[in-house]
Amino acid sequence: MQTRKAWITGTGGLIGSEIVRSARRWAEQWRVTGLTRAELELTDHDAVTSRFRSDSPDLIIHCAAMSRAADCAGDPISARANNVDATRHLAGLARNSAFIFLSTDLVLDGRKGNYTEEDSVNPLHVYGETKAEAERIVLENPRHTVLRIALNFGKSPTGDRGFNEQMHAALAAGQMLNLFTDEYRCPIATEVTARAIWELAGKEIGGLFLVGGGERVSRWDIGQALVRRWGPLPGTIQRASSKDYSGPPRPADLSLNCQKLQSLLSFPLPGFHEWLEQNPTAKV
Ligand SMILES: NC(=O)c1ccc[n+]([C@@H]2O[C@H](COP(=O)([O-])OP(=O)(O)OC[C@H]3O[C@@H](n4cnc5c(N)ncnc54)[C@H](OP(=O)(O)O)[C@@H]3O)[C@@H](O)[C@H]2O)c1
């Protein structure tokens, strides 16, 4: 029976849409309201307050964000309004409710790797700075939860939000992609992220958790596996090194030790290659 009310923000995006989709399977006890930007603009604080008072959600899973680092660098004022101010307002309204904030591994500088919840943040760009500031605000309430999430792959409603979708589109358009052999991530499927979030929501545990796949892989390894899965496309991938890259700073090694979260879950967090093997027909 659906007795408790959950709001999911950012449901026009990659992860929020999957959290709503997967609620049928993993969150039967929740009455879920998904909120796209068209349904509720989170920088309109009066509108958010009024909708919150009328709905009184018991839980908010806050996925909405200005999530592309380049957009945040180009418009730091909007990045702060969307990522910090909107989060502060929502978390304040939800002070007596459960609140799960989706942050990012990009609050870390990538110099260490194998990160735990004990490691300090040191963001390298505006996006990471805004998420780190929002984390601090959310964690002021011991009831509230921050999830520092790794690179996600899956299917977004607009078809262009996941790194896998962007890579496929570039290759379909005939581009050549340079993929670093020396930049590491712990990619995780959105459906795994969503399942973990729903399990955690049922436990109502506050504090910080890292959320990533169980395998440290390079960008090059990721690209190779996806290209094998997709079959021939007009474009190609080629090995590259971050040492030869001259753009804005990028964290080299964002591998995560997710033991704290894993110990609470009923299922293992699969590695990238493992997930692909376990889901041979899933579209990525
Ligand atoms: N995808 C990843 O690999 C990844 C990794 C680590 C952490 N995260 C975090 O996980 C969360 C979800 O990421 P995602 O990949 O699903 O992002 P996404 O695909 O960009 O979706 C974010 C959604 O939030 C909406 N939004 C932004 N500002 C809003 C506002 N002021 N009011 C209402 N809606 C607003 C966006 O709407 P518009 O499209 O209209 O802008 C978009 O639909 C984010 O907090 C992100 O920082 C993602």
The ligand as an SDF file (V2000), in Angstrom:
LIG
                    3D

 48 52  0  0  0  0  0  0  0  0999 V2000
   24.7400   11.7200  -14.9560 N   0  0  0  0  0  0  0  0  0  0  0  0
   25.8290   11.5090  -14.2380 C   0  0  0  0  0  0  0  0  0  0  0  0
   26.7630   10.8220  -14.6920 O   0  0  0  0  0  0  0  0  0  0  0  0
   25.9350   12.0750  -12.8390 C   0  0  0  0  0  0  0  0  0  0  0  0
   27.0710   11.7520  -12.1140 C   0  0  0  0  0  0  0  0  0  0  0  0
   27.2030   12.2350  -10.8100 C   0  0  0  0  0  0  0  0  0  0  0  0
   26.2040   13.0180  -10.2670 C   0  0  0  0  0  0  0  0  0  0  0  0
   25.1230   13.3440  -10.9900 N   0  0  0  0  0  0  0  0  0  0  0  0
   24.1010   14.1840  -10.3480 C   0  0  0  0  0  0  0  0  0  0  0  0
   22.8900   13.4780  -10.3860 O   0  0  0  0  0  0  0  0  0  0  0  0
   21.7990   14.3700  -10.5600 C   0  0  0  0  0  0  0  0  0  0  0  0
   21.0010   13.9530  -11.7810 C   0  0  0  0  0  0  0  0  0  0  0  0
   21.8840   13.9840  -12.9060 O   0  0  0  0  0  0  0  0  0  0  0  0
   21.3690   13.7180  -14.3690 P   0  0  0  0  0  0  0  0  0  0  0  0
   22.4930   13.1480  -15.1270 O   0  0  0  0  0  0  0  0  0  0  0  0
   20.0540   13.0360  -14.3510 O   0  0  0  0  0  0  0  0  0  0  0  0
   21.1810   15.2240  -14.8600 O   0  0  0  0  0  0  0  0  0  0  0  0
   20.3240   15.7420  -16.0980 P   0  0  0  0  0  0  0  0  0  0  0  0
   20.1020   14.6520  -17.0720 O   0  0  0  0  0  0  0  0  0  0  0  0
   20.9960   16.9880  -16.5520 O   0  0  0  0  0  0  0  0  0  0  0  0
   18.9380   16.1050  -15.4210 O   0  0  0  0  0  0  0  0  0  0  0  0
   18.8110   17.1510  -14.5290 C   0  0  0  0  0  0  0  0  0  0  0  0
   17.4100   17.6830  -14.6590 C   0  0  0  0  0  0  0  0  0  0  0  0
   17.2450   18.7400  -13.7120 O   0  0  0  0  0  0  0  0  0  0  0  0
   16.4590   19.7390  -14.3230 C   0  0  0  0  0  0  0  0  0  0  0  0
   16.6580   21.0190  -13.6620 N   0  0  0  0  0  0  0  0  0  0  0  0
   17.7970   21.7290  -13.5850 C   0  0  0  0  0  0  0  0  0  0  0  0
   17.5820   22.8780  -12.9300 N   0  0  0  0  0  0  0  0  0  0  0  0
   16.2660   22.8830  -12.5750 C   0  0  0  0  0  0  0  0  0  0  0  0
   15.4390   23.8110  -11.9250 C   0  0  0  0  0  0  0  0  0  0  0  0
   15.9030   24.9920  -11.5100 N   0  0  0  0  0  0  0  0  0  0  0  0
   14.1330   23.5010  -11.7210 N   0  0  0  0  0  0  0  0  0  0  0  0
   13.6380   22.3320  -12.1730 C   0  0  0  0  0  0  0  0  0  0  0  0
   14.3820   21.4040  -12.8300 N   0  0  0  0  0  0  0  0  0  0  0  0
   15.6840   21.6960  -13.0370 C   0  0  0  0  0  0  0  0  0  0  0  0
   16.9620   19.7530  -15.7470 C   0  0  0  0  0  0  0  0  0  0  0  0
   16.0400   20.4110  -16.5720 O   0  0  0  0  0  0  0  0  0  0  0  0
   16.5220   21.0570  -17.9660 P   0  0  0  0  0  0  0  0  0  0  0  0
   16.8490   19.9020  -18.8500 O   0  0  0  0  0  0  0  0  0  0  0  0
   15.3600   21.8560  -18.3910 O   0  0  0  0  0  0  0  0  0  0  0  0
   17.7260   21.8860  -17.6450 O   0  0  0  0  0  0  0  0  0  0  0  0
   17.1030   18.2750  -16.0480 C   0  0  0  0  0  0  0  0  0  0  0  0
   15.9120   17.7110  -16.5380 O   0  0  0  0  0  0  0  0  0  0  0  0
   22.3980   15.7660  -10.6750 C   0  0  0  0  0  0  0  0  0  0  0  0
   22.3040   16.3860   -9.4290 O   0  0  0  0  0  0  0  0  0  0  0  0
   23.8500   15.5210  -11.0260 C   0  0  0  0  0  0  0  0  0  0  0  0
   24.6580   16.5350  -10.4920 O   0  0  0  0  0  0  0  0  0  0  0  0
   24.9600   12.8860  -12.2870 C   0  0  0  0  0  0  0  0  0  0  0  0
  1  2  1  0
  2  3  2  0
  2  4  1  0
  4  5  1  0
  4 48  2  0
  5  6  2  0
  6  7  1  0
  7  8  2  0
  8  9  1  0
  8 48  1  0
  9 10  1  0
  9 46  1  0
 10 11  1  0
 11 12  1  0
 11 44  1  0
 12 13  1  0
 13 14  1  0
 14 15  2  0
 14 16  1  0
 14 17  1  0
 17 18  1  0
 18 19  2  0
 18 20  1  0
 18 21  1  0
 21 22  1  0
 22 23  1  0
 23 24  1  0
 23 42  1  0
 24 25  1  0
 25 26  1  0
 25 36  1  0
 26 27  1  0
 26 35  1  0
 27 28  2  0
 28 29  1  0
 29 30  1  0
 29 35  2  0
 30 31  1  0
 30 32  2  0
 32 33  1  0
 33 34  2  0
 34 35  1  0
 36 37  1  0
 36 42  1  0
 37 38  1  0
 38 39  2  0
 38 40  1  0
 38 41  1  0
 42 43  1  0
 44 45  1  0
 44 46  1  0
 46 47  1  0
M  CHG  2   8   1  16  -1
M  END
$$$$
